[in-house]
């Protein structure tokens, strides 16, 4: 998804947000999720700048001085060489699970990461399920979101 922002009437900037949505995790969908989820609804998401060598937010500028041919070529190259391969690395539930087992959770809170991971582990009957449930319960103990975590676990059929 392209995200734009007008700096002035003469300059528009944009960046690219990418994401992967897992149908296996629909149980966590907020009401109103469309059949084609937005990047914000995805279970893995990243802004393109953090995948570039500088690993920081990056915005392209559009103004009267920019060569649109150059801009199109640059953005196309980034999409082909960086965005698409990164999406392919995260496109399966197995790859999402592996990332979350390694505590890599681009675009998610730690609580979301654990809940998604637990849902995937439960779906395939993993031996790691109990350990991850206990880690999440420990992480949320005494925190404002503790009851929410318990409710989510119950929704998954896990007694919290």
Legacy VTK file of the C-alpha trace (Angstrom):
# vtk DataFile Version 3.0
C-alpha trace
ASCII
DATASET POLYDATA
POINTS 160 float
0.000 0.000 0.000
1.236 3.458 -0.828
0.885 5.980 1.978
0.970 9.633 0.959
1.332 12.934 2.737
1.238 16.452 1.338
4.071 18.541 2.741
2.822 21.551 0.815
0.854 22.337 -2.319
4.058 21.719 -4.303
5.448 18.603 -2.579
3.849 15.228 -1.959
5.738 12.454 -0.227
4.932 8.766 -0.135
6.182 5.539 1.344
5.255 1.897 0.905
3.748 -0.345 3.574
3.638 -4.107 2.988
1.899 -6.851 4.910
0.815 -10.476 5.081
-2.617 -11.529 6.306
-3.194 -15.084 7.543
-6.672 -16.550 7.163
-5.787 -18.891 10.034
-5.860 -15.887 12.368
-9.295 -14.529 11.399
-10.471 -15.225 14.951
-8.675 -12.022 15.963
-10.234 -9.816 13.282
-11.837 -6.610 14.415
-15.423 -6.022 13.276
-15.510 -4.436 9.847
-12.463 -6.163 8.316
-13.056 -6.305 4.584
-12.506 -9.350 2.399
-9.299 -7.610 1.288
-7.681 -6.493 4.552
-5.720 -3.279 4.794
-2.044 -3.372 5.753
-3.048 -2.298 9.278
-5.123 -5.511 9.514
-2.211 -7.744 8.504
-0.503 -10.162 10.866
2.935 -9.210 9.596
3.612 -5.724 8.328
6.567 -3.521 7.610
7.318 -0.133 6.168
9.645 -0.437 3.180
12.335 1.877 4.544
13.144 -0.599 7.306
13.951 -3.192 4.642
16.331 -0.862 2.783
20.053 -0.829 3.672
19.639 2.257 5.940
16.888 0.449 7.921
14.938 3.600 8.717
11.730 5.174 7.517
11.968 6.339 3.907
9.683 8.667 1.942
9.950 9.501 -1.756
9.284 13.104 -2.791
7.171 14.168 -5.750
7.497 17.717 -6.961
8.026 19.629 -10.204
11.782 18.929 -10.106
11.595 15.140 -9.875
11.976 12.916 -12.923
8.908 10.690 -12.892
10.697 8.120 -15.075
13.475 7.877 -12.488
10.958 7.696 -9.623
8.940 4.951 -11.334
12.107 2.958 -12.030
13.362 3.328 -8.450
10.045 2.337 -6.872
9.604 -0.585 -9.281
13.098 -1.847 -8.446
12.399 -1.618 -4.699
9.135 -3.504 -5.114
10.698 -6.249 -7.235
14.000 -6.655 -5.385
12.919 -6.014 -1.777
9.162 -5.914 -1.150
8.093 -9.012 -3.089
10.880 -11.259 -1.728
10.118 -10.073 1.816
6.424 -10.821 1.388
7.324 -14.271 0.049
9.436 -14.872 3.197
6.397 -14.227 5.392
3.519 -15.500 3.256
2.923 -18.850 4.982
1.694 -19.614 8.480
4.863 -21.667 8.968
7.096 -18.677 8.200
5.028 -16.408 10.461
5.272 -18.987 13.238
9.056 -19.278 12.817
9.463 -15.503 13.040
7.312 -15.293 16.130
9.102 -18.224 17.788
12.263 -16.137 17.345
10.403 -13.146 18.846
10.507 -11.214 15.586
7.252 -9.319 15.280
7.472 -6.459 12.788
4.449 -4.212 13.086
2.905 -6.017 16.078
2.839 -5.561 19.800
4.410 -8.326 21.829
0.936 -9.353 23.015
-0.380 -9.619 19.442
2.657 -11.653 18.433
2.100 -14.122 21.273
-1.623 -14.475 20.599
-1.081 -15.077 16.898
1.712 -17.538 17.612
-0.409 -19.398 20.166
-3.286 -19.652 17.667
-0.975 -21.161 15.040
0.655 -23.522 17.545
-2.753 -24.703 18.756
-4.010 -25.229 15.198
-1.192 -27.643 14.435
-1.018 -29.246 17.903
2.505 -28.074 18.704
4.345 -29.175 21.839
5.421 -25.533 22.305
1.853 -24.347 22.950
1.875 -24.635 26.757
5.212 -22.869 27.081
4.077 -19.916 24.941
0.759 -19.652 26.798
2.649 -19.463 30.099
5.048 -16.844 28.690
2.108 -14.696 27.575
0.324 -15.076 30.895
3.514 -14.065 32.706
4.028 -11.091 30.384
0.481 -9.828 30.961
0.214 -10.514 34.711
-0.809 -7.339 36.525
-0.870 -5.280 33.320
-3.901 -3.326 32.061
-4.311 -5.786 29.174
-4.271 -8.929 31.361
-8.044 -9.501 31.148
-8.007 -8.946 27.400
-5.310 -11.623 27.046
-7.364 -14.038 29.173
-10.431 -13.355 27.018
-8.464 -13.921 23.797
-7.049 -17.187 25.138
-10.577 -18.313 26.059
-11.709 -17.436 22.516
-9.007 -19.831 21.328
-10.331 -22.537 23.677
-7.418 -22.181 26.105
-8.275 -21.923 29.788
-6.389 -18.924 31.127
LINES 1 161
160 0 1 2 3 4 5 6 7 8 9 10 11 12 13 14 15 16 17 18 19 20 21 22 23 24 25 26 27 28 29 30 31 32 33 34 35 36 37 38 39 40 41 42 43 44 45 46 47 48 49 50 51 52 53 54 55 56 57 58 59 60 61 62 63 64 65 66 67 68 69 70 71 72 73 74 75 76 77 78 79 80 81 82 83 84 85 86 87 88 89 90 91 92 93 94 95 96 97 98 99 100 101 102 103 104 105 106 107 108 109 110 111 112 113 114 115 116 117 118 119 120 121 122 123 124 125 126 127 128 129 130 131 132 133 134 135 136 137 138 139 140 141 142 143 144 145 146 147 148 149 150 151 152 153 154 155 156 157 158 159
